[in-house]
Amino acid sequence: MLTSLELDPQKLPRHVAIIMDGNGRWAQSRGLMRLMGHKAGVDTVIRTVRAADEIGISVLTLYAFSSENWKRPASEVSGLMTLLKSYLESELASMLENNIRLRCIGRMDKLPREVRETLQASIEKTSINTGLVLNLALSYGSRDEVVGAVKEIAELCVAGKLPVEQITEETISAHLYTAGLPDPDLIVRTGGEFRLSNFLLWQASYAEILVTEVHWPDFTREDFISAIATFQTRQRRFGRTGDQVSDKT
């Protein structure tokens, strides 16, 4: 069984993003209501955040609620919002104690008022922290994010503040929700599905992707460490040949 001591501290991914999938299937396979799977998944969030902090990951982005998830049954959505609010309230002290900074990407304006207020309060209270950035993707959709960025850039062009020929990849990145954060080096998806599900489509251009059959509630600290260990075996070429990369090391 791998431990964090076996990881190469010089090859840690700066930014790990996780698609936390399989909560509902985990519950249904046990004859439980889907919400019980989401509740069990909260415990996995807590231990994964702690593991990322202890290992030395700089940014951890968790895909907690997509823009498409609003289409789910109202009872499930309501339960998820209640779990989110409870998590934020119960983990604030831990985030402050462990120097964790909370951020959010997505349409916060669509969250219920009481959830939004709790989230904003936690973001403000942890804003001076300098350790792990815990980035929650809530009411998030990558295509919507890109459309929003394009609109902002178009407005600058129309106003004469940005010449069209000066639009670069960096310009677009600066107008995304993730502005100021490094792109993800590693994206982990639990639950066995092989798709990004409208998650960080622009930012994931050169991310290493790892899919595990393990459902999110069963995802352990050891699974997280194993994912990072696998990342450390990958050769990241960024368009170059393997020989070119080897020559640089």
C-alpha positions as CSV (number, residue, x, y, z in Angstrom):
1,M,0.0,0.0,0.0
2,L,1.4,3.3,-1.1
3,T,2.1,6.1,1.4
4,S,2.7,9.8,0.8
5,L,6.4,9.2,1.8
6,E,6.8,7.2,-1.4
7,L,5.8,10.2,-3.6
8,D,8.5,12.3,-5.2
9,P,8.0,15.8,-3.7
10,Q,9.7,17.3,-6.8
11,K,7.1,15.8,-9.1
12,L,3.8,16.7,-7.3
13,P,1.0,18.0,-9.5
14,R,0.4,21.6,-8.5
15,H,-3.3,21.4,-9.3
16,V,-5.5,18.3,-8.9
17,A,-9.1,18.3,-10.1
18,I,-11.6,15.6,-9.2
19,I,-14.9,14.6,-10.8
20,M,-16.6,13.1,-7.8
21,D,-18.8,10.5,-9.5
22,G,-20.6,7.5,-8.3
23,N,-22.4,8.6,-5.2
24,G,-25.9,7.7,-6.4
25,R,-24.8,4.3,-7.8
26,W,-22.9,3.6,-4.5
27,A,-26.2,4.1,-2.6
28,Q,-28.4,2.2,-5.0
29,S,-26.1,-0.8,-4.9
30,R,-26.7,-0.9,-1.2
31,G,-30.5,-0.4,-1.4
32,L,-30.2,3.1,0.0
33,M,-31.6,6.5,-1.2
34,R,-29.3,8.4,-3.6
35,L,-28.9,11.2,-1.0
36,M,-27.2,8.7,1.4
37,G,-24.5,8.3,-1.2
38,H,-24.0,12.0,-1.4
39,K,-23.8,12.1,2.4
40,A,-21.2,9.4,2.4
41,G,-19.4,11.4,-0.3
42,V,-19.0,14.3,2.1
43,D,-16.8,12.2,4.3
44,T,-14.6,11.4,1.3
45,V,-14.3,15.1,0.5
46,I,-13.0,15.8,4.1
47,R,-10.4,13.1,4.0
48,T,-9.3,14.0,0.4
49,V,-8.9,17.7,1.3
50,R,-6.8,16.7,4.3
51,A,-4.7,14.3,2.2
52,A,-4.0,17.0,-0.4
53,D,-3.1,19.5,2.2
54,E,-0.7,17.1,4.0
55,I,0.9,15.9,0.7
56,G,1.6,19.5,-0.4
57,I,-0.8,20.0,-3.3
58,S,-1.3,23.7,-4.1
59,V,-4.8,23.6,-5.6
60,L,-7.6,21.0,-5.3
61,T,-10.7,21.5,-7.4
62,L,-13.7,19.4,-6.7
63,Y,-16.6,19.1,-9.1
64,A,-19.3,19.3,-6.6
65,F,-22.4,20.4,-8.5
66,S,-22.7,21.0,-12.3
67,S,-24.9,23.4,-14.1
68,E,-26.7,20.3,-15.5
69,N,-27.3,18.9,-12.0
70,W,-30.2,21.4,-11.5
71,K,-32.2,19.0,-13.8
72,R,-32.2,16.3,-11.1
73,P,-35.2,15.7,-8.9
74,A,-36.0,18.7,-6.7
75,S,-35.7,16.5,-3.5
76,E,-32.2,15.4,-4.5
77,V,-31.1,19.0,-5.3
78,S,-32.5,20.3,-2.0
79,G,-30.7,17.5,-0.1
80,L,-27.4,18.3,-1.9
81,M,-27.7,22.0,-1.0
82,T,-28.4,21.1,2.6
83,L,-25.3,18.9,2.7
84,L,-23.2,21.7,1.1
85,K,-24.3,24.2,3.7
86,S,-23.6,21.8,6.5
87,Y,-20.1,20.9,5.1
88,L,-19.2,24.6,4.8
89,E,-20.3,25.3,8.4
90,S,-18.7,22.2,9.9
91,E,-15.3,22.5,8.1
92,L,-14.7,26.3,8.4
93,A,-12.8,25.9,11.6
94,S,-10.6,23.2,10.1
95,M,-9.9,25.3,7.0
96,L,-8.8,28.2,9.2
97,E,-6.7,26.0,11.4
98,N,-5.0,24.4,8.5
99,N,-4.4,27.6,6.4
100,I,-6.7,26.4,3.6
101,R,-8.2,29.0,1.3
102,L,-11.7,28.4,-0.1
103,R,-12.6,29.5,-3.6
104,C,-15.6,28.8,-5.8
105,I,-16.0,28.6,-9.6
106,G,-19.5,28.6,-11.2
107,R,-22.7,30.5,-11.0
108,M,-22.9,31.3,-7.3
109,D,-25.9,33.5,-8.0
110,K,-28.0,30.4,-8.8
111,L,-27.4,28.8,-5.4
112,P,-30.1,29.2,-2.7
113,R,-29.6,32.4,-0.7
114,E,-28.7,30.7,2.6
115,V,-26.2,28.5,0.9
116,R,-24.7,31.4,-1.1
117,E,-24.3,33.5,2.1
118,T,-22.6,30.7,4.0
119,L,-20.3,30.0,1.0
120,Q,-19.4,33.7,0.6
121,A,-18.7,34.0,4.4
122,S,-16.4,31.0,4.3
123,I,-14.6,32.4,1.2
124,E,-14.1,35.8,2.9
125,K,-12.9,34.3,6.3
126,T,-10.3,32.1,4.6
127,S,-9.2,34.7,2.0
128,I,-6.0,35.5,4.0
129,N,-4.9,31.9,4.1
130,T,-1.8,31.0,2.1
131,G,-1.9,27.2,2.0
132,L,-4.0,24.8,-0.1
133,V,-6.6,26.4,-2.3
134,L,-9.8,24.4,-2.1
135,N,-11.7,25.2,-5.2
136,L,-15.4,24.1,-5.3
137,A,-17.0,23.9,-8.7
138,L,-20.7,24.7,-7.9
139,S,-23.4,25.3,-10.5
140,Y,-20.5,25.0,-12.8
141,G,-20.4,24.4,-16.5
142,S,-17.3,24.8,-18.6
143,R,-19.1,25.9,-21.8
144,D,-21.0,28.5,-19.9
145,E,-17.7,29.7,-18.4
146,V,-16.1,30.1,-21.8
147,V,-19.2,31.9,-23.2
148,G,-19.0,34.3,-20.3
149,A,-15.3,34.9,-21.0
150,V,-16.0,35.6,-24.7
151,K,-18.7,38.1,-23.8
152,E,-16.4,40.0,-21.4
153,I,-13.6,40.1,-24.0
154,A,-16.1,41.2,-26.8
155,E,-17.3,44.0,-24.6
156,L,-13.7,45.2,-24.1
157,C,-13.1,45.1,-27.9
158,V,-16.3,47.0,-28.6
159,A,-15.3,49.6,-26.0
160,G,-12.0,50.1,-27.7
161,K,-10.1,48.8,-24.7
162,L,-8.7,45.7,-26.3
163,P,-7.6,45.4,-29.9
164,V,-8.7,42.1,-31.5
165,E,-5.2,41.2,-32.6
166,Q,-4.1,41.3,-28.9
167,I,-6.5,38.5,-27.9
168,T,-4.3,35.6,-26.8
169,E,-4.8,32.3,-24.9
170,E,-3.7,34.3,-21.8
171,T,-6.5,36.8,-22.4
172,I,-9.1,34.1,-22.4
173,S,-7.6,32.4,-19.3
174,A,-7.7,35.7,-17.5
175,H,-11.4,35.9,-18.0
176,L,-12.3,32.4,-16.8
177,Y,-13.4,31.5,-13.3
178,T,-10.0,30.0,-12.6
179,A,-8.1,33.2,-13.4
180,G,-5.0,33.3,-11.2
181,L,-4.9,29.5,-10.7
182,P,-2.6,27.1,-12.6
183,D,-4.3,24.7,-15.0
184,P,-4.9,21.3,-13.6
185,D,-2.0,18.9,-14.0
186,L,-4.1,15.9,-13.0
187,I,-7.8,15.2,-13.4
188,V,-9.2,12.2,-11.5
189,R,-12.7,10.8,-12.3
190,T,-14.2,8.2,-9.9
191,G,-17.1,5.9,-10.8
192,G,-15.6,4.5,-14.1
193,E,-17.1,6.9,-16.6
194,F,-14.7,8.1,-19.4
195,R,-15.8,11.7,-20.0
196,L,-15.1,15.2,-18.7
197,S,-18.8,16.1,-18.3
198,N,-18.4,19.8,-19.2
199,F,-15.6,20.2,-16.6
200,L,-12.6,22.6,-17.1
201,L,-12.6,22.0,-20.9
202,W,-10.2,24.9,-21.6
203,Q,-8.1,24.3,-18.6
204,A,-7.7,20.6,-19.1
205,S,-5.9,20.9,-22.5
206,Y,-2.8,19.2,-21.1
207,A,-4.0,17.6,-17.9
208,E,-3.2,13.9,-17.3
209,I,-6.5,12.1,-16.9
210,L,-7.0,9.1,-14.6
211,V,-10.3,7.2,-14.3
212,T,-11.0,4.8,-11.5
213,E,-13.9,2.4,-11.1
214,V,-14.0,3.2,-7.4
215,H,-17.2,5.1,-6.5
216,W,-16.6,8.4,-4.7
217,P,-17.7,7.3,-1.3
218,D,-15.2,4.5,-1.4
219,F,-12.3,6.6,-2.6
220,T,-9.7,6.5,0.1
221,R,-6.6,8.4,1.0
222,E,-4.6,5.6,-0.5
223,D,-6.5,5.9,-3.7
224,F,-5.7,9.6,-3.8
225,I,-2.0,8.9,-3.2
226,S,-2.0,6.1,-5.9
227,A,-3.5,8.6,-8.4
228,I,-0.6,11.0,-7.7
229,A,1.9,8.1,-7.9
230,T,0.5,7.2,-11.3
231,F,0.7,10.9,-12.4
232,Q,4.4,10.8,-11.5
233,T,5.0,7.9,-13.9
234,R,3.5,9.8,-16.8
235,Q,5.7,11.5,-19.4
236,R,4.3,15.0,-20.0
237,R,5.5,16.0,-23.5
238,F,3.4,19.0,-24.3
239,G,3.7,18.4,-28.1
240,R,7.4,17.4,-28.0
241,T,8.7,13.9,-28.6
242,G,9.7,11.5,-25.8
243,D,13.3,11.9,-26.7
244,Q,13.2,15.6,-26.5
245,V,11.6,15.4,-23.0
246,S,14.2,12.9,-21.9
247,D,17.0,15.1,-23.1
248,K,15.8,17.9,-20.9
249,T,15.9,15.8,-17.7
